[in-house]
C-alpha cells in the first residue's frame, strides 16, 4: 500500500489561457462600461451665455467646470451655444442644468423659462454690482456731445456694451442717427478697435476700462450700479446638486494671498472674484434691464 500526499497538476493549453485572459478583459471592460454609463447619467451641463467666441469660452470656463466636478462629486461639462436664442432653446429642452448669464440675458430668458438665480458673481472689490463706462481714445472726443458724427462700438445684446450705453446716450439726447453704429463680437474686440482707432467711442464694463486705461482709454461717463452676472439653476437642476454647487462656489477664497487665488487666475474675469448670495433687488434690476433691451435695441 502506498501512502502519502499527492498533488495533481493539470496543464492548460495555450487556447485555455487565452480564453481566460479574454474573459478577464471582458469583465474589466464591462465594469468600465457600467461606471461610464453611471457617470453619463449623473453628468450635469453648464451653459454659458455666448459673449466670447466658443473656443475662448471653452478655455476660460473649462477649469471652472473641473472645479465643480471636483468639489461636488458630480461630473460637470460645458455646453456651448452660438447665440442667446440657441441657449434659450437648450435650457427649454433641458439640455443644461445651470447657466452663467449676464443680467440682460437673465432678465430676458426668465420671461420664457423659469430660472433661479443661485449666486451672483462679484467684482474684484467683492461687490455683486458693477458699472458700465462710455469711453474713447479719440482726442477730439471729450464729452458725449462730441460723439456726434463719430463711430460708436457695441457688442450686441451685452448689458455693459450695448443696452446700458444706448440708454446713457439716449438720456444725454444723443439718438442713434447722430453717430455711426459699429457692432463687434465681444468687449475685448471693442477695446482692440478703440486702441487701433477703428472706432472713436464705445461702452464697456468698468473693470475692463480699469485694465486698459493706461493705454489711452478716457472715460466720458459712468453708469449707475448694475447687477452682475449670475449662476442660475434651470428646471432640470436637482435640489441636492444645487446645494452642492452653491456650497462649492461660496467656499471659494479668491483674494490675493487666499487659498484659491492662484487656481482662479486662469478663469474668466467674470468668475475669478468669487460669488455671493443673490442680493435684494437683483430680480427687479434685471427686469428693468430687460425692458431697456426691448426699448432701445428693437426699434
ABEGO torsion letter per residue (X at the ends): XBBEBBBBBBBBBAAAAAAAAAAAAAAAAAAAAAAAAAAAAABBBBBBBBABBAAAAAAAAAAAAAAAAAAAGBBBBBBBBABAAAAAAAAAAGABABBBBBAAAAAAAAAABBBBBABBBBBAAGBABBBBBBBBABAABABAAAABGBBBBBBBGBAAAAAAAAAAAAAAGBBAAABBBBBBAEAAAAAAAAAAGABABBBBBAAAAAAAAAAGBBBABBBBBBBBBBBBBBAABBAAAAAAAAAAAAABBABBGBAAAAAAAABBAAAAAEBBBBBBGAAAAAAAAAAAAAAAAAX
